[in-house]
Amino acid sequence: MNLDDAFRFDQGLELAEAFYRAAQETKAAVKTLSRKYGIAPVTVSTGIAVGSALFGPTENKAAQATARSLSKGFSLDKLSVINRAVKLLNNPTKRADFRTELTQSAPALTCVELKQKANSLLRERNHVTRKDSWKRRGLRLSLQSDAMGVCHATLSLPAADMAELNNLIYPTARHAINKNPNLSQEQAMVDALLAHLGKDQIENPLNQPKRTCILLSADDLKPGRDGYLIDTNGHEHTYAEFAHMKLEEDFFHVLYFKNEIIHAGRSRFATPIQDLLLSVDQIMCAHPDCERPANHCQSHHITAYKNGGETNLPNLLKACAPHNAANDDDPNRPLNGRLERHPETKQAGYRPPNGTKLEFNKHPSVNKSGRVWANQKYQESDIVATNR
């Protein structure tokens, strides 16, 4: 197999082998192959690293052969995601099994989804703590400007700290965009950061304090008349009364009956409450390719508002601005696909324009959502993973 034949998206294994064999012949392989085939040096280096893992010297030839067999038909990008993850596993004796595990799950995942899964497993198996993550914090400021006179920065923080920073400046950014729709999201976020540093005069909206959200289930009660639950003694309780029997009043709470949201907070539904409810229910944007948290998304009408869709929970889900805008409001005119809810689990997902099965966001954070919790609690977790 030569490089001309191997350089195809579905022949990452062959490409990695060819890069590796070339590197055995000359130390200048990266520079030579990059120049000959017009590809970035980092791609060649990645191919050599993957090839070394799958074709180089090893003490476990059986495991290596298994990995090669499972890797057939993968792109070099997928093989690179797997190889990098395996190197980051702290226990060397478990790396071969970890490679096999990731390789077996790779066919059903995109590169982004595979990387998310690998990172989630690494955090779990390496027992990563916030203290460990904090040691990797960093800020890199480039003093060299690009062609447009712009310098760039890279900030690294533990996930919780980055989320806290994001939650601090995001409301200011949205406020700025509402006042000036010509601002891009990126511009507004920079302006908001500068405002919080005291370097600009952007109006800062009221900062919302962090609130604990409690998920509740009404296992032992039956639905009564609208807004009420009936206990085993036949007594009626409002949703709020039931929640207050279990919680202190200051907690925000989401109440599920079966896998339906039936109540939240201490007052009747209002748009801010609905937004918060949907964020708890989903955690992430409904689109499978999106990494935007639900609390930074828009509330999307499943049946379009202009088509008579109501602004109520059964007809709402969370979608980021681009995926909300791209949604096909008319199901009879498929173009980009539609955001819908699974008819049984009510999980928010995306149906491609060809009308095939619903696809769901596989980001690991989704497993912590109220929706997954409710479906698992009511023994419907097998349905959650079923695409329709």
FENTAQUI-V659193 format. One record per residue. N is the residue number from 1. SS is DSSP state (h for helix, s for strand, l for the rest). Layout:
# FENTAQUI-V659193
N_SS ; N_SS
This chain:
# FENTAQUI-V659193
1_l ; 2_l ; 3_h ; 4_h ; 5_h ; 6_h ; 7_l ; 8_l ; 9_l ; 10_l ; 11_l ; 12_h ; 13_h ; 14_h ; 15_h ; 16_h ; 17_h ; 18_h ; 19_h ; 20_h ; 21_h ; 22_h ; 23_h ; 24_h ; 25_h ; 26_l ; 27_l ; 28_l ; 29_h ; 30_h ; 31_h ; 32_h ; 33_h ; 34_h ; 35_h ; 36_h ; 37_h ; 38_l ; 39_l ; 40_l ; 41_h ; 42_h ; 43_h ; 44_h ; 45_h ; 46_h ; 47_h ; 48_h ; 49_h ; 50_h ; 51_h ; 52_h ; 53_h ; 54_h ; 55_h ; 56_l ; 57_l ; 58_l ; 59_l ; 60_l ; 61_h ; 62_h ; 63_h ; 64_h ; 65_h ; 66_h ; 67_h ; 68_h ; 69_h ; 70_h ; 71_l ; 72_l ; 73_l ; 74_l ; 75_l ; 76_h ; 77_h ; 78_h ; 79_h ; 80_h ; 81_h ; 82_h ; 83_h ; 84_h ; 85_h ; 86_h ; 87_h ; 88_h ; 89_l ; 90_l ; 91_l ; 92_h ; 93_h ; 94_h ; 95_h ; 96_h ; 97_h ; 98_h ; 99_h ; 100_h ; 101_h ; 102_h ; 103_h ; 104_h ; 105_h ; 106_h ; 107_l ; 108_l ; 109_l ; 110_l ; 111_h ; 112_h ; 113_h ; 114_h ; 115_h ; 116_h ; 117_h ; 118_h ; 119_h ; 120_h ; 121_h ; 122_h ; 123_h ; 124_h ; 125_h ; 126_l ; 127_l ; 128_l ; 129_l ; 130_h ; 131_h ; 132_h ; 133_h ; 134_h ; 135_l ; 136_l ; 137_l ; 138_s ; 139_s ; 140_s ; 141_s ; 142_l ; 143_l ; 144_l ; 145_l ; 146_l ; 147_l ; 148_l ; 149_l ; 150_l ; 151_l ; 152_l ; 153_s ; 154_s ; 155_s ; 156_s ; 157_l ; 158_l ; 159_h ; 160_h ; 161_h ; 162_h ; 163_h ; 164_h ; 165_h ; 166_h ; 167_h ; 168_h ; 169_h ; 170_h ; 171_h ; 172_h ; 173_h ; 174_h ; 175_h ; 176_h ; 177_h ; 178_h ; 179_h ; 180_l ; 181_l ; 182_l ; 183_l ; 184_l ; 185_h ; 186_h ; 187_h ; 188_h ; 189_h ; 190_h ; 191_h ; 192_h ; 193_h ; 194_h ; 195_h ; 196_h ; 197_l ; 198_l ; 199_l ; 200_l ; 201_l ; 202_l ; 203_l ; 204_l ; 205_l ; 206_l ; 207_l ; 208_l ; 209_l ; 210_l ; 211_l ; 212_l ; 213_s ; 214_s ; 215_s ; 216_s ; 217_s ; 218_l ; 219_l ; 220_l ; 221_l ; 222_s ; 223_s ; 224_l ; 225_l ; 226_l ; 227_l ; 228_s ; 229_s ; 230_s ; 231_l ; 232_l ; 233_l ; 234_l ; 235_l ; 236_s ; 237_s ; 238_s ; 239_h ; 240_h ; 241_h ; 242_h ; 243_h ; 244_h ; 245_h ; 246_h ; 247_l ; 248_l ; 249_l ; 250_l ; 251_l ; 252_s ; 253_s ; 254_s ; 255_s ; 256_s ; 257_s ; 258_l ; 259_l ; 260_s ; 261_s ; 262_s ; 263_s ; 264_s ; 265_l ; 266_l ; 267_l ; 268_l ; 269_l ; 270_l ; 271_h ; 272_h ; 273_h ; 274_h ; 275_h ; 276_h ; 277_h ; 278_h ; 279_h ; 280_h ; 281_h ; 282_h ; 283_l ; 284_s ; 285_l ; 286_l ; 287_l ; 288_l ; 289_l ; 290_l ; 291_l ; 292_l ; 293_s ; 294_h ; 295_h ; 296_h ; 297_l ; 298_s ; 299_s ; 300_s ; 301_s ; 302_l ; 303_l ; 304_l ; 305_h ; 306_h ; 307_h ; 308_l ; 309_l ; 310_l ; 311_l ; 312_l ; 313_h ; 314_h ; 315_h ; 316_s ; 317_s ; 318_s ; 319_s ; 320_l ; 321_h ; 322_h ; 323_h ; 324_h ; 325_h ; 326_h ; 327_l ; 328_l ; 329_l ; 330_l ; 331_l ; 332_l ; 333_l ; 334_l ; 335_l ; 336_l ; 337_l ; 338_s ; 339_s ; 340_s ; 341_s ; 342_l ; 343_l ; 344_l ; 345_l ; 346_l ; 347_l ; 348_s ; 349_s ; 350_s ; 351_s ; 352_l ; 353_l ; 354_l ; 355_l ; 356_l ; 357_l ; 358_s ; 359_s ; 360_l ; 361_l ; 362_l ; 363_l ; 364_h ; 365_h ; 366_h ; 367_h ; 368_h ; 369_l ; 370_h ; 371_h ; 372_h ; 373_h ; 374_h ; 375_h ; 376_h ; 377_h ; 378_l ; 379_l ; 380_l ; 381_h ; 382_h ; 383_h ; 384_h ; 385_l ; 386_l ; 387_l ; 388_l
